Amino acid sequence: MSDSDDEYWFCLTHHTVEGRDGCKNADRLGPYATAEEASHALEKVAERNEEWDNDPKWNDDAVED
């Protein structure tokens, strides 16, 4: 068994967790180490987007002194 057999992706087309032989990589997020981690991919994306949106170093709308 290779390392890639232990990787999982979240398919953005089907909203399911997939193994290596799933949909094309352009349509999915990952790889993740576990199926459980992959199943929370959209939540992780939302968390990261929220952090980035509220980071003053990356906020184009922030008022500079």
Z-matrix of the N, CA and C atoms (Angstrom, degrees):
N
C 1 1.461
C 2 1.520 1 108.46
N 3 1.307 2 117.82 1 128.25
C 4 1.450 3 121.66 2 179.26
C 5 1.516 4 110.70 3 -87.98
N 6 1.340 5 115.67 4 166.87
C 7 1.462 6 120.62 5 179.27
C 8 1.515 7 111.82 6 -59.46
N 9 1.335 8 117.87 7 -34.91
C 10 1.463 9 120.84 8 -177.47
C 11 1.523 10 112.66 9 -68.50
N 12 1.347 11 117.12 10 -17.66
C 13 1.464 12 120.21 11 176.67
C 14 1.526 13 111.23 12 -72.09
N 15 1.321 14 116.87 13 -17.88
C 16 1.459 15 122.48 14 -179.90
C 17 1.522 16 111.68 15 -100.63
N 18 1.305 17 117.77 16 22.39
C 19 1.457 18 122.06 17 -179.76
C 20 1.518 19 110.16 18 -115.51
N 21 1.328 20 114.84 19 149.63
C 22 1.463 21 121.36 20 -177.08
C 23 1.518 22 109.50 21 -133.90
N 24 1.309 23 115.84 22 151.19
C 25 1.450 24 123.11 23 178.90
C 26 1.519 25 109.34 24 -128.10
N 27 1.337 26 115.77 25 156.88
C 28 1.459 27 120.57 26 173.28
C 29 1.518 28 107.20 27 -106.00
N 30 1.325 29 117.06 28 119.47
C 31 1.463 30 122.29 29 -178.13
C 32 1.526 31 109.29 30 -81.43
N 33 1.322 32 115.99 31 122.31
C 34 1.462 33 121.54 32 179.51
C 35 1.523 34 112.33 33 -76.87
N 36 1.310 35 118.04 34 -18.18
C 37 1.455 36 122.54 35 178.55
C 38 1.526 37 111.17 36 -81.17
N 39 1.317 38 115.67 37 -46.23
C 40 1.469 39 121.30 38 -174.34
C 41 1.524 40 114.06 39 -102.65
N 42 1.330 41 116.58 40 -8.18
C 43 1.470 42 122.70 41 -177.35
C 44 1.520 43 111.51 42 53.44
N 45 1.324 44 114.33 43 48.22
C 46 1.457 45 121.58 44 177.89
C 47 1.523 46 109.71 45 -135.25
N 48 1.322 47 115.46 46 161.69
C 49 1.460 48 121.86 47 174.19
C 50 1.525 49 107.54 48 -86.65
N 51 1.329 50 115.27 49 135.70
C 52 1.460 51 121.06 50 -177.85
C 53 1.517 52 110.63 51 -128.52
N 54 1.310 53 114.81 52 158.08
C 55 1.454 54 121.86 53 171.34
C 56 1.513 55 110.17 54 -88.88
N 57 1.305 56 114.80 55 -168.56
C 58 1.468 57 121.61 56 -176.24
C 59 1.525 58 112.95 57 -56.04
N 60 1.305 59 118.12 58 -35.24
C 61 1.459 60 121.89 59 -174.58
C 62 1.531 61 113.13 60 -92.32
N 63 1.307 62 117.70 61 28.42
C 64 1.459 63 121.28 62 179.84
C 65 1.512 64 111.91 63 -83.27
N 66 1.306 65 116.05 64 -152.84
C 67 1.467 66 122.89 65 -179.43
C 68 1.525 67 111.12 66 -63.88
N 69 1.323 68 115.75 67 170.38
C 70 1.467 69 119.91 68 -179.24
C 71 1.532 70 109.88 69 -63.67
N 72 1.322 71 115.99 70 149.84
C 73 1.457 72 121.68 71 -175.47
C 74 1.526 73 113.34 72 -59.60
N 75 1.311 74 118.39 73 -28.20
C 76 1.461 75 121.00 74 179.35
C 77 1.526 76 111.76 75 -64.46
N 78 1.334 77 117.02 76 -19.24
C 79 1.460 78 121.78 77 -177.20
C 80 1.521 79 113.16 78 -106.25
N 81 1.330 80 116.76 79 16.36
C 82 1.459 81 117.30 80 -177.87
C 83 1.525 82 112.07 81 -149.46
N 84 1.332 83 115.08 82 163.32
C 85 1.462 84 122.99 83 179.83
C 86 1.523 85 108.27 84 -108.56
N 87 1.308 86 116.28 85 141.72
C 88 1.451 87 120.24 86 177.20
C 89 1.504 88 111.05 87 138.09
N 90 1.288 89 117.10 88 -170.98
C 91 1.460 90 126.96 89 14.16
C 92 1.525 91 112.58 90 -86.02
N 93 1.318 92 114.29 91 157.26
C 94 1.455 93 123.89 92 175.32
C 95 1.527 94 108.28 93 -117.66
N 96 1.313 95 115.94 94 154.98
C 97 1.465 96 120.98 95 -176.75
C 98 1.524 97 112.98 96 -73.03
N 99 1.340 98 117.09 97 -28.30
C 100 1.465 99 120.30 98 -178.36
C 101 1.525 100 110.24 99 -133.74
N 102 1.312 101 115.64 100 158.42
C 103 1.462 102 120.50 101 176.27
C 104 1.532 103 110.15 102 -64.49
N 105 1.328 104 116.71 103 -36.26
C 106 1.471 105 121.33 104 178.71
C 107 1.525 106 110.63 105 -61.38
N 108 1.318 107 116.96 106 -45.51
C 109 1.460 108 121.52 107 178.45
C 110 1.529 109 110.37 108 -62.18
N 111 1.315 110 117.51 109 -43.29
C 112 1.465 111 121.33 110 178.78
C 113 1.519 112 111.53 111 -63.43
N 114 1.332 113 117.07 112 -34.36
C 115 1.465 114 119.97 113 -178.60
C 116 1.525 115 112.45 114 -67.19
N 117 1.331 116 117.14 115 -16.82
C 118 1.464 117 121.88 116 179.24
C 119 1.528 118 112.11 117 -104.85
N 120 1.327 119 116.90 118 17.43
C 121 1.462 120 121.13 119 -175.26
C 122 1.526 121 112.54 120 -59.15
N 123 1.326 122 118.40 121 -43.99
C 124 1.462 123 120.08 122 -178.29
C 125 1.526 124 111.56 123 -67.34
N 126 1.320 125 117.05 124 -34.09
C 127 1.464 126 120.38 125 176.12
C 128 1.526 127 110.07 126 -64.35
N 129 1.329 128 116.59 127 -42.19
C 130 1.464 129 121.50 128 179.34
C 131 1.527 130 110.33 129 -64.27
N 132 1.316 131 116.86 130 -40.75
C 133 1.469 132 120.72 131 177.21
C 134 1.522 133 110.15 132 -61.00
N 135 1.321 134 117.30 133 -45.06
C 136 1.463 135 121.47 134 179.95
C 137 1.529 136 110.99 135 -62.36
N 138 1.331 137 116.75 136 -42.15
C 139 1.470 138 120.54 137 178.21
C 140 1.523 139 111.09 138 -61.74
N 141 1.314 140 116.13 139 -45.87
C 142 1.467 141 120.03 140 -179.16
C 143 1.525 142 111.25 141 -65.83
N 144 1.317 143 117.04 142 -40.33
C 145 1.465 144 119.89 143 177.93
C 146 1.520 145 111.07 144 -62.66
N 147 1.332 146 116.87 145 -41.68
C 148 1.465 147 121.37 146 178.68
C 149 1.528 148 110.63 147 -62.19
N 150 1.328 149 116.11 148 -45.13
C 151 1.466 150 120.27 149 178.21
C 152 1.525 151 110.85 150 -60.87
N 153 1.301 152 116.57 151 -43.82
C 154 1.454 153 121.05 152 -177.82
C 155 1.528 154 110.57 153 -68.88
N 156 1.321 155 117.24 154 -41.63
C 157 1.462 156 120.94 155 178.64
C 158 1.519 157 112.07 156 -60.88
N 159 1.323 158 116.95 157 -29.53
C 160 1.458 159 121.10 158 -177.09
C 161 1.522 160 113.59 159 -102.79
N 162 1.306 161 117.97 160 7.70
C 163 1.456 162 122.20 161 177.56
C 164 1.522 163 108.65 162 -86.82
N 165 1.334 164 117.52 163 115.11
C 166 1.470 165 119.77 164 -176.66
C 167 1.529 166 113.75 165 -60.69
N 168 1.327 167 117.81 166 -23.75
C 169 1.469 168 120.13 167 178.32
C 170 1.526 169 111.45 168 -71.07
N 171 1.343 170 117.36 169 -20.51
C 172 1.460 171 121.23 170 -176.47
C 173 1.530 172 112.87 171 -118.14
N 174 1.295 173 117.05 172 7.28
C 175 1.455 174 121.28 173 -176.88
C 176 1.527 175 110.10 174 -93.77
N 177 1.327 176 116.93 175 108.17
C 178 1.464 177 121.18 176 -179.80
C 179 1.506 178 112.92 177 -68.00
N 180 1.335 179 117.45 178 -19.20
C 181 1.454 180 121.23 179 -178.81
C 182 1.519 181 113.03 180 -89.95
N 183 1.317 182 117.84 181 -2.99
C 184 1.465 183 121.09 182 -178.43
C 185 1.531 184 109.95 183 -67.17
N 186 1.286 185 114.41 184 141.11
C 187 1.470 186 120.69 185 178.34
C 188 1.520 187 108.21 186 -84.07
N 189 1.331 188 115.74 187 126.51
C 190 1.452 189 119.58 188 178.96
C 191 1.518 190 109.64 189 -91.41
N 192 1.332 191 114.92 190 147.74
C 193 1.470 192 120.23 191 -179.93
C 194 1.500 193 111.78 192 -77.21
